[in-house]
Amino acid sequence: MDTTYIVKQLLNGLAAGSIYALVAVGYNMVYGILELINFAHGDIYMFGTFIALTLLVDHFPIPVAIILACIAGGLIGMIVERVAYRPVRNAARVVPMISAVGIALVFRNLAQLIWGTETQPFPELFTPQMIQVGEIQINSLQIVVLVLALLLTGIFALIVNKTKLGKATRSVAQDIPASRLMGIEVNRIIQFVYFAGGFFGVAGGILFSMTYATWIGMGFLGTMKAWIACIIGGIGSLKGAFIGGLLLGITEALISGFVSSAYRDAICYGLVMLILVVRPMGIFGRQTAEKV
C-alpha cells in the first residue's frame, strides 16, 4: 500500500474535518444549553457565506468582508433565537424542532430568491501553492484551512473557559433555573451562544466554500455533518465536537480513497450507529444524574 497516498488522504480528511469541527462547535453549544437540535444552524451559516461571497465580489477588502459576514451570521442567529425559539422554549419538545425546520426553510428559500440555485465558486482569497515535503505534495490551502479552524476553535474555547461570560454560559448549560436564581441573565447568555454559533458557523462556511464551492444546499449538508460530529464526540463537549469533526473528515477521506465515494455516507452513518451502541453518550460524553 502506498504510504504517500495514505498520508495524502489523511491530510484531505484533516482539512475537511477541521471545517466540520468548526461548524459543530457552535451547534453543540446550542444543544448543550437548550437540548434543541438547531436545524437552522446550517442555513444560517450558508446565508452568511453568501453574504461574504457578495461582499468579496463587490470588491470589499477581504478582512472587512469576512468579519462583516461573520457578524451578520451571529446577528441572524440572535434574531432566529428571539423570533423562532424563545417563544416556544418551554413548549413540548417537538414544537421547537418544527420551528427550527420552518426557519431553516425560510432562509433557504430567501437565499434561493436572492442568489439562485446555481453553484457559485468562492473568490480566491490567496493563490494556493503546492508544498513539497519529501515525496508528499501538500496544498497550502489545506494548511490554511486547518490552522484557521484550530485558531478559531481555540479562541472560542478560551472565551468559554476563561471569561466571566464563558463561566455564565457553562452555568446556564448545567442548570437554567439555578442560574437565573444566581442573578445570571439567562436570555442574554442564550443569545450570546446563538451569536457565537452563527459567527463561527459562517467562518466554517467560508472555509468550506474556499475548499469546494457555495450553494444553497451546503446548509443542510453542514447541519448533518455537525450533528454527526457531535454524536461521535459527545453532546455538550466542546472538545468532543472538535475531535468528532476531525474523525468524521478523516473517515470520509479514507473511505473515498480506499473504498468508494458512493458508499462514503452510508459507511459513516453505519459507524455512527456503532458508536452509539458502544458509547451512547459519544467518545467524550458523560452521563449525568438528574435530581428530582
C-alpha positions as CSV (number, residue, x, y, z in Angstrom):
1,M,0.0,0.0,0.0
2,D,1.4,3.4,-1.0
3,T,2.2,5.4,2.2
4,T,2.2,8.7,0.3
5,Y,-1.4,8.1,-0.8
6,I,-2.4,7.3,2.7
7,V,-0.8,10.5,4.1
8,K,-2.5,12.5,1.3
9,Q,-5.9,11.1,2.2
10,L,-5.3,11.8,5.9
11,L,-4.4,15.5,5.0
12,N,-7.6,15.7,3.0
13,G,-9.6,14.3,5.9
14,L,-8.0,16.7,8.4
15,A,-8.8,19.7,6.2
16,A,-12.4,18.7,5.7
17,G,-12.8,17.5,9.3
18,S,-11.5,20.8,10.7
19,I,-14.3,22.6,8.8
20,Y,-16.9,20.1,10.2
21,A,-15.4,20.7,13.7
22,L,-15.7,24.4,13.5
23,V,-19.4,24.2,12.4
24,A,-20.1,21.5,15.1
25,V,-18.7,23.6,18.0
26,G,-21.4,26.3,17.8
27,Y,-24.1,23.6,17.0
28,N,-23.0,21.6,20.1
29,M,-23.2,24.7,22.4
30,V,-26.8,25.3,21.5
31,Y,-27.8,21.7,22.2
32,G,-25.7,21.7,25.3
33,I,-27.8,24.5,26.8
34,L,-31.3,24.1,25.4
35,E,-31.2,20.4,24.3
36,L,-32.5,21.7,21.0
37,I,-31.5,20.3,17.6
38,N,-30.9,23.6,15.8
39,F,-31.8,22.6,12.3
40,A,-31.5,26.2,11.2
41,H,-27.8,26.3,12.1
42,G,-26.5,25.2,8.7
43,D,-28.8,27.5,6.8
44,I,-27.7,30.5,8.9
45,Y,-24.0,29.8,8.0
46,M,-25.0,29.2,4.4
47,F,-26.7,32.6,4.3
48,G,-23.7,34.3,5.9
49,T,-21.3,32.6,3.5
50,F,-23.3,34.0,0.6
51,I,-23.1,37.5,2.2
52,A,-19.3,37.1,2.3
53,L,-19.3,36.0,-1.3
54,T,-21.4,39.0,-2.3
55,L,-19.1,41.5,-0.4
56,L,-16.0,40.0,-2.0
57,V,-17.5,40.1,-5.5
58,D,-18.3,43.8,-4.8
59,H,-14.6,44.3,-4.0
60,F,-14.8,44.8,-0.3
61,P,-11.4,44.3,1.4
62,I,-11.0,40.6,2.3
63,P,-10.7,41.1,6.1
64,V,-13.7,43.5,6.2
65,A,-15.9,41.2,4.1
66,I,-15.2,38.2,6.2
67,I,-15.7,40.0,9.5
68,L,-18.9,41.6,8.4
69,A,-20.2,38.3,7.1
70,C,-19.4,36.5,10.4
71,I,-21.0,39.3,12.4
72,A,-24.1,39.1,10.1
73,G,-24.2,35.3,10.8
74,G,-24.1,36.0,14.5
75,L,-26.8,38.6,14.4
76,I,-29.0,36.3,12.3
77,G,-28.5,33.7,14.9
78,M,-29.7,36.1,17.6
79,I,-32.7,37.1,15.6
80,V,-33.6,33.4,15.0
81,E,-33.4,32.7,18.7
82,R,-35.6,35.7,19.6
83,V,-38.2,35.1,16.9
84,A,-38.4,31.3,16.4
85,Y,-37.0,29.7,19.5
86,R,-37.6,31.8,22.6
87,P,-41.5,31.9,22.3
88,V,-41.6,28.1,22.2
89,R,-38.7,27.3,24.5
90,N,-41.0,25.8,27.2
91,A,-43.3,24.0,24.8
92,A,-43.3,20.3,24.1
93,R,-40.0,19.1,22.6
94,V,-41.5,18.7,19.1
95,V,-42.6,22.3,18.9
96,P,-39.1,24.0,18.9
97,M,-38.0,21.3,16.4
98,I,-40.7,22.2,14.0
99,S,-40.0,25.9,14.5
100,A,-36.3,25.2,13.7
101,V,-37.2,23.4,10.5
102,G,-39.5,26.2,9.5
103,I,-37.0,29.0,10.0
104,A,-34.3,26.9,8.1
105,L,-36.7,26.6,5.1
106,V,-37.3,30.4,5.3
107,F,-33.6,31.1,5.0
108,R,-33.1,28.5,2.3
109,N,-35.8,29.9,0.2
110,L,-34.7,33.5,0.8
111,A,-31.2,32.6,-0.3
112,Q,-32.6,30.9,-3.4
113,L,-34.6,34.1,-4.2
114,I,-31.5,36.3,-3.8
115,W,-28.7,34.2,-5.2
116,G,-30.4,31.5,-7.2
117,T,-29.8,27.7,-7.2
118,E,-26.6,27.6,-9.1
119,T,-23.4,26.5,-7.5
120,Q,-21.0,29.5,-7.3
121,P,-17.2,29.5,-7.0
122,F,-15.9,31.3,-4.0
123,P,-13.4,34.1,-4.8
124,E,-9.8,33.1,-4.2
125,L,-8.6,34.8,-1.1
126,F,-5.0,33.8,-2.0
127,T,-3.2,31.8,-4.6
128,P,-2.7,28.2,-3.3
129,Q,0.8,26.7,-3.6
130,M,1.9,23.1,-3.6
131,I,4.4,22.4,-0.8
132,Q,6.8,19.5,-1.3
133,V,7.6,17.5,1.8
134,G,9.7,14.5,0.8
135,E,7.5,12.6,-1.6
136,I,4.3,14.2,-0.5
137,Q,2.8,17.3,-2.1
138,I,0.6,19.4,0.3
139,N,-1.8,22.1,-0.9
140,S,-1.2,25.2,1.1
141,L,-5.0,25.8,1.2
142,Q,-5.4,22.7,3.3
143,I,-2.8,24.0,5.8
144,V,-4.5,27.4,5.9
145,V,-8.0,25.8,6.5
146,L,-6.7,23.6,9.3
147,V,-4.7,26.3,11.0
148,L,-7.6,28.8,10.9
149,A,-10.1,26.2,12.1
150,L,-7.8,25.3,15.0
151,L,-7.2,29.0,15.8
152,L,-10.9,30.0,15.8
153,T,-11.9,26.9,17.8
154,G,-9.1,27.8,20.3
155,I,-10.4,31.3,20.6
156,F,-14.0,30.0,21.2
157,A,-12.6,27.6,23.9
158,L,-10.8,30.4,25.6
159,I,-14.0,32.5,25.7
160,V,-16.0,29.6,27.2
161,N,-13.4,28.5,29.7
162,K,-11.5,31.7,30.7
163,T,-14.0,34.6,30.8
164,K,-16.9,35.6,33.1
165,L,-19.2,35.3,30.0
166,G,-18.0,31.8,29.4
167,K,-18.4,30.9,33.1
168,A,-22.0,32.1,33.0
169,T,-22.6,30.1,29.8
170,R,-21.3,26.9,31.4
171,S,-23.6,27.7,34.4
172,V,-26.6,28.1,32.2
173,A,-25.7,24.8,30.4
174,Q,-25.8,23.0,33.7
175,D,-29.0,24.4,35.2
176,I,-31.1,27.3,33.8
177,P,-33.4,27.9,36.8
178,A,-30.5,27.8,39.2
179,S,-28.5,30.2,37.0
180,R,-31.5,32.6,36.9
181,L,-31.7,32.5,40.8
182,M,-28.0,33.4,40.9
183,G,-28.6,36.6,39.0
184,I,-27.4,35.4,35.6
185,E,-29.3,37.0,32.7
186,V,-30.2,33.7,31.0
187,N,-31.7,35.1,27.9
188,R,-28.7,37.3,27.3
189,I,-26.4,34.2,27.7
190,I,-28.5,32.2,25.3
191,Q,-28.4,35.0,22.7
192,F,-24.6,35.0,23.1
193,V,-24.5,31.3,22.4
194,Y,-26.6,31.8,19.2
195,F,-24.4,34.7,18.2
196,A,-21.2,32.7,18.7
197,G,-22.8,29.7,16.8
198,G,-23.7,31.9,13.9
199,F,-20.3,33.8,13.9
200,F,-18.2,30.6,13.9
201,G,-20.6,28.8,11.7
202,V,-20.1,31.4,8.9
203,A,-16.3,31.2,9.4
204,G,-16.6,27.4,8.8
205,G,-18.9,28.1,5.8
206,I,-16.3,30.4,4.3
207,L,-13.5,27.8,4.8
208,F,-15.8,25.2,3.3
209,S,-16.5,27.4,0.2
210,M,-12.8,28.1,-0.2
211,T,-12.3,24.4,-0.5
212,Y,-15.3,23.4,-2.5
213,A,-18.0,25.9,-3.6
214,T,-21.0,27.9,-2.5
215,W,-24.6,26.7,-3.0
216,I,-27.9,26.8,-1.0
217,G,-27.7,23.1,-0.2
218,M,-24.5,23.5,1.8
219,G,-26.6,24.5,4.8
220,F,-28.4,21.2,5.1
221,L,-25.1,19.3,4.5
222,G,-23.4,21.3,7.2
223,T,-26.2,20.6,9.7
224,M,-25.9,16.8,9.1
225,K,-22.1,16.8,9.3
226,A,-22.2,18.9,12.5
227,W,-24.8,16.7,14.1
228,I,-22.8,13.5,13.3
229,A,-19.6,15.1,14.6
230,C,-21.4,16.0,17.9
231,I,-22.7,12.4,18.2
232,I,-19.3,11.0,17.7
233,G,-17.5,13.4,20.1
234,G,-20.3,13.7,22.7
235,I,-23.2,16.1,23.0
236,G,-22.3,19.1,25.2
237,S,-18.5,18.6,24.9
238,L,-16.6,21.3,23.1
239,K,-13.5,19.1,22.8
240,G,-15.8,16.2,21.7
241,A,-17.4,18.3,18.9
242,F,-14.0,19.3,17.5
243,I,-12.5,15.8,17.7
244,G,-15.7,14.3,16.3
245,G,-15.5,16.6,13.3
246,L,-11.8,15.6,12.7
247,L,-12.6,11.9,13.0
248,L,-15.6,12.3,10.6
249,G,-13.4,14.1,8.0
250,I,-10.6,11.5,8.2
251,T,-13.1,8.6,8.0
252,E,-14.8,10.1,4.9
253,A,-11.4,10.7,3.2
254,L,-10.2,7.2,3.9
255,I,-13.5,5.6,2.7
256,S,-13.4,7.8,-0.5
257,G,-9.8,6.9,-1.2
258,F,-9.8,3.2,-0.5
259,V,-13.4,2.1,-1.0
260,S,-15.7,4.4,-3.0
261,S,-17.1,7.9,-2.5
262,A,-20.5,6.4,-3.4
263,Y,-20.5,4.4,-0.1
264,R,-18.9,7.2,2.0
265,D,-22.1,8.5,3.7
266,A,-23.6,5.0,4.2
267,I,-20.5,3.7,5.9
268,C,-20.1,6.9,8.0
269,Y,-23.7,6.5,9.2
270,G,-23.1,2.9,10.0
271,L,-20.1,3.9,12.1
272,V,-22.2,6.4,14.0
273,M,-24.7,3.7,14.8
274,L,-21.9,1.5,16.0
275,I,-20.5,4.3,18.2
276,L,-24.0,4.8,19.7
277,V,-24.2,1.2,20.6
278,V,-20.8,1.1,22.3
279,R,-20.8,4.7,23.6
280,P,-24.3,6.1,23.7
281,M,-23.1,9.4,25.0
282,G,-20.2,9.7,22.4
283,I,-16.5,9.5,23.0
284,F,-16.2,12.4,25.4
285,G,-19.9,12.5,26.6
286,R,-20.7,11.8,30.2
287,Q,-23.9,10.6,31.8
288,T,-25.2,12.9,34.5
289,A,-27.6,12.2,37.2
290,E,-30.7,14.4,37.4
291,K,-32.1,15.1,40.8
292,V,-35.9,15.3,41.0
